[in-house]
Amino acid sequence: MREFCFRVYRFAMAAPTRRWLTVAYGIALFTVMHVPLPETPPVIPGLDKLVHFGAYAVLAVLLATWPMKTEGDDGAARRSQAGLGLLAVLIALYAGIDELLQGPVGRTPDLLDWFADICGAGAGLMTVFVCRWAGLSLLPWRQVDSAA
């Protein structure tokens, strides 16, 4: 049983699987954020902001750890602080567009939702940055290049 679990885990962490997982998560996130919701009072006030925060934190981690290696490219630019900064800007732009596109489908765009998206993405990217700085890998069998 332990060997089976290890094989499933290795499959789940393989580069092609992580790419598909990231794409599927992005599509699911976009879909969920654009499905019209019935007008009901929130069960817990502010819970939607926490959902936005968590959803974009996961998106940021998935994008920051996207397995991307091209021939002749060691991926150093993507692993750099500037690369994470650029990713933060791109996620913030995507989150803003995502909020604006909620209007035509019957949802209410909310500036505080966008702020929660940005904060969540920042938390996810900060997690990746700290793990890289500390020499930890989000993939347990791989070492992080300390020069990056």
C-alpha positions, 0 to 999 in steps of 0.5 A: 500500500505504501508503494502504491501511495508513493507511485500516485504521489510521484505521478501527481507531482510529475511535470505534465500532471502539474501542468494539467492541474494548473490549467484545470484549476485556472479554468475551474477558478474562472468558471466558478467566479463567473457563475451567477449566484442567487441573492442570499445573505452571506452565512458568515460576513466576509467569507467570500473575501477569504475564498478569494484570498485562498483561491488566488493564493493557490493559483499563485503557488501553482503558477510560480511552480509551473514546470517550465524548462526549455532547451538552453534555459535553466529557468533562472529568470522564472525562479528569480525575485523579478520573475515572481514580481512579474507574476504578481503583476500579471495575476493582479491584472488577471484578477482585475479583469476577472472582477470586471467580467463578472458584471456582464454575467449577473455578478457584482464586481467588487473592489474588495474582492480584487484586493483579496485576490491580490493579497492571496496571490501575494501570500502564495508568492511570498510562500514560494519566495520564502521556500526558495530563500530557505532552500526548501522545495515544494517537491520533497525529492528535489533540492532547490538551487541555492544560486537562484 
